[in-house]
């Protein structure tokens, strides 16, 4: 996975996956693949949020 992916792009891709699942647009093989991708995207988003939170706390502490 591209670690340089922007948070917004990851969220947009996640929303697309959810929409496809809700609209029954995926067969079972695609669903498995998309669920794995969704897990990767969720981890990326959580990691970015955690990193951003730590950076903000560091900045506020040094102010």
N, C-alpha and C positions, 0 to 999 in steps of 0.2 A: 504494500500500500504506500502511496505517496505521503510521506510524513509532512511535506510542505503544503498539503491540502488545507485550504482555509476552512475555518469553522462554519462559515455560511454555506460553503459549497457542500460540506459534509451533511449539514442539516437539510439542505435542499435535496440531496440524494436520498437521505433517509425518508423524507416526506414522499418522494417519488416511489420508493419501495413500499411504503405503507399504503399509498393510493392504489398501487397495482394489486396488492394483497386484498384490500377492501373491495376492489372491483372484480375479483377473481380473474385477473389477467395472466396469472402465472400457473404453469403446470407444476406437478410435484417436483420435478428436477430443478426447474427454475426457482421454485419457492425455497428449496434447500440452499441453493446458491445465493439467493438474495438474503436469506436469513443470516448466512455466514457473513456476507458483506455488511449487513446491518450491524452485526456484532462488532465488526472492525470499526465501523463509522461511529458507533456509540462510544467505544473505547477511545477513539481519537478525540471526540468531543469532550469526554470527561477529562482526559489528560490535558487538553488545552485549557479547560475551565480551571482545573486544579493549578496549572502553571500560572495562569493569569491571576488567580486569587493570591498565590504566593508572592508574585511580583508586586501586586497592589499593596499587600500587607507590608512588604519590605520597604516600599516607597513611603508609606504612611509612617512606619516606624522611624525612618531616617529623617522625616520632616521636622 
